[in-house]
Amino acid sequence: MSFALFAEIFSVIAPLVVLAGAGWLWAARGKPFQVDQISLLVTNFGTPCLVIHALLAAEVDRSMIGTMALATLSAIVVFMAINAAMLRLMKLSVRDYVSGLTFPNAGNAGLSLSLFAYGQPGLALGIIFFAVTSLTNFTIGQSILAGRGNLAAVLRSPMIYAVLIGVAGNLLQLQPPVWVMRSLQTAGGIAIPLMLFTLGVSLATLKVNDLRRGLLLSALRLLAGLGAGFGLSWVLGLEGVARGVFIIQCAMPVAVVNYIFAVRYNRDPQTMASLVVISTLLSFATLPALLALVLG
């Protein structure tokens, strides 16, 4: 690995590790942190502003928006098929674990890495991946866990409307007034730092209850994601920034929201908490190799 590539990889990983590490240290020292309130602020205010600004400001090939959405849907299908088959082979409950293994942390970790690695164009494409996985997780993912969908929750989510506004504005080449764009940029600026800080707090507060199972399923999430990311990017002809962002997002760990869903529907939340912690730590440990593959 050349020094230039090493320096580039370090510059991508360092902010993620520093901010998540600060959150972990904050929680480990017993400092107060209202995860529910902060998550609500990020989800309903910061992230929608970030999404609209990124999509309006990004200079990306507009055809790539649809291509990234199609690629993401294809990845979800592949993930679910692989994970269901592996869970059956391991004689584990498909209903309990397949959603958590299928929908990666495309928000806290994925958006951050997309931005740090590829700038605003990478963030815009990462948002498309994030939006599609969020939509399908709130509908298909929850329906698997609960036996019913939760379309009402999706329709109440500001994220969905932010994506629609941003994509429409990008396609129509709208240019809002400077004060609007700067306001969106400032408000959206809170999202990624708070996402990463909250991820660190979650890592400090969630507990690992079954190390062996957690390691096996976490490895499945990361390896299936990486393999599908490279395979589908080749099949779909993704190149450049789109290819890099797609592979990064596919290879992300288990999302914290999957633990929340497991608690809500009582589908082995202790194991899902273990998967969030272990897969995230494994992902952090293997990020240099992942970034060397996509940036090299």
N, C-alpha and C positions, 0 to 999 in steps of 0.2 A: 504494500500500500504506500503510495507516494505521500510526502508530507502535506502537499496541497489537498489531497483527498482526505487525509486524516484531519486536517484543520477544518475542512468543510463539514465533515461528519461531527466533529466535536462541537462546532458552532450550532448545529441542529439539535444535538442531544442535550447540551448544557442547560438551556433555558427550561426544558421539560424537567430534567432531574432537579434543578435548583428550586423551581416553584413547587413541584410535587414534594420534594424533600422538606421544604419549609412548612408545607401543610402537615406532613407527617410529624415533624418536630414540634409544631404547635400543639397538635393533639396529644402527642406523647408526653408533653409537659403539663397536660391537664388544663390548657387554656380554653376558655369558652369559644365555641364556634357553632352557630345555629345552621346545621347542614340543610335542614328543610327550607329555612328562609332564604339562605344564600342560593340554593339550587333553584328556588322559585324565581328569584331575581335574575339569575343567569338565563334560565329557560324562557321566561316570559318577557324579559326586557333586553338584557345584554345580547344574547344570541340572535334574536330577531333583527336587532339593529346591525349587528355584525354581518348577518346574512345579506340583508338588503344592500348595505354599503359595498360588501365584497363583490356581489354579483353585478351591481351597477358600475363599479369602478374597474372591474377586471377586464383586461384586454385578452380575451380568449376566443378561439375559433368557435362561433356560436353553434356549429354543428356538433361540437364536442359535448355540449350540455345533454343533448339527447343520447349521444353515444355513451356517456358516463352513466346516465340513468339506466340504459339497457344493460350495460356491463354489470352494474350493481345488482339488478334483478337476477341476472344470470348467476352471479356469485352466490346470492342467497339460495337459489335453487340447488346449486352444487354443494354448498355448505350443508344444507339440510339433508340432502341425500347421503353424503359421506358420513355425517354425524349420526344419522339414524341407523345406517348400516353398522357402523363401529359400535354404537351403544348396544345393538342387538347381539353382536359378537361378544361383547363384554358382559352380556346378561344384566345390563343396567336399564333403568326405566327411560324409555325414549321420551315420554311425556314430561318427566321431571327435568331433563337436561338438554334436550335438543334445541330449544329456543335460546338458552344461554350460550350454547356453543356456536349457534348459527349467527347471532347478531353481535358483531364486535364493538369495541369502544371507539366508534368512529367520531365521537364528539370530543371528550376530554383529551384523549391522546391523539386520535387520528387527525383532527383539524389542526391541532398544534404542530404536529410534525409536517403536515402538508404546507402550512404557512412558513415554518422555519426552513424547510427544504427548498420550496419553490416560490415563495413570495405570494403576492396577491392572486396570480393565475392559479397557483396550486391550491390556495384557500378556496377559491370559487369552485373548482372541480371537487375538492374535498367536501364542500357543503352539499353538492348534489348527492354524493355517496351517503353522507350523513342523513340527508332528508329522506332518501329512499329507504334506508335501513330503519330509521325512526318510524316512518309510516307503516312499514310491514311488521315491525316488532309490536307496535301498538295494536295492530289488527290480527295478523296471523300468529305472531308470537304469543300474545295474550290469549287468543282463542285456543291454542294448544294447551296452555296451562290451566285455563279456566273452563274450557268447553264452550266458550262464547267469545265473540269479538268485542272490541271496545271502540267502535267507530266514533262514538260521541266524544271520547277523550281526544281523538285525533282532530275532530272538527273544532274543538275548543282550543287547540294548540296554536299560539301565535306563530310558531316556527313554520307551519305549513303555509300560512298566508304570507309570511316573509319571503319564503322561497318563490311563491307564485308572483309576488310583486317584483322581486329581484330578477327572476328569469324573464318575465314580461318586459320589464324595463330594459334589460340587456338586449333582448331580441328586437325591441323597437328603437334601440339606441337612444333612449331618453337621457337627457342631461339636466337633472334637477339643479336648482340654485346652489351656489357654493355653500351657503349657510346650512342648507339641508344636509348636504354631503358631510360637512364638517361635524354637524351635530350627530349624525349617524355614526361617523367614525369615532367620535369621542365616547358616545354611549356604548358602542360595540367593543371599544377597547377594554372594557372591564371583563368581557366574557372569557377569553382564553386564560388570563392569569387566574381568575377565580375558578375556572374549570380545573386547572391543574392543582391549585391549592386544595380544592375540595377533594380531588382524587387522592392527594396525600393524606388528608384527614381520614378518608374512608379506609385507606390501607392501614392506618394506625388503629382504627376502631373495630374493623371486621376481624373475626377470629378464624383460624384454620382448625378444622376438626378432624379431617381425614387426609393426612399428608399423601399417602400412596394414591388414593383415588384422585385427589386434587392434582397431583403431578401428572397422572396419566391423561386426565381430561384436559388439563391446561396444555399439555403437549399436543393433544389432538386439535385443539382450537388454533394453536399457532402454526402447526405443520399443515393442517388442511387449508388454513387461510393463505399461507405462503404458496403452497402448491397450486391452489386454485387461482391465486393472483397472477402468478407467472403463466399458468396454462391459458387462462381466459384472455389475458392481455395479448398473448400470441395469436390465439384463435380469432379475436376481434380486431386484431391489427392496431392495438393501441401503441402509441409512440410518444417519446419525449415526456413532457410534464404529465400528460394524462396517464401514461403507463406507470410512471413513478408513483403518482398519487394513488392510483388504483391498487397497486401492489402493497403500498404502505397501509392503506385502509383495510384491505383484506387480511393483513397479517397482525392486526391489532388484537389485544387481549379481550377477555370477557368484560362486558360493560357493567358498571355499577347498577344501572337500571334493571338489569336482569335479576340481581339480588332483590331489589325492591319488589319486582313482580313475584318472585318466589315466596317472599314473605306474605304478600297480599293473598296469594292463592294456596299457601301452605304446601309448596312443592319442594321439600327438602331445602329450606333456605340456608341451613348450616353449610351444606356442601357447596351451594352456590356462592356463599361468602368466601369459602376456601378457594374456589375457582377464580374469583375476582382478584384476591390477594396473590395467589401463586402465579396465575397467568400474567398479571401485571409485572411482577418481579422478574419472571422469565423473559418477558418482552423487553423490559429495560436492559436486562443483561445481554440480550441478543441484538439490540438496536444497532450497534456498530456494524455487525455483519449484514443486517438487513439494508442499512443505508449504503454500505459499500457495494452491495449488489445493484441497487437502483440508481445510485449516483455515479458509480465507477464507469 
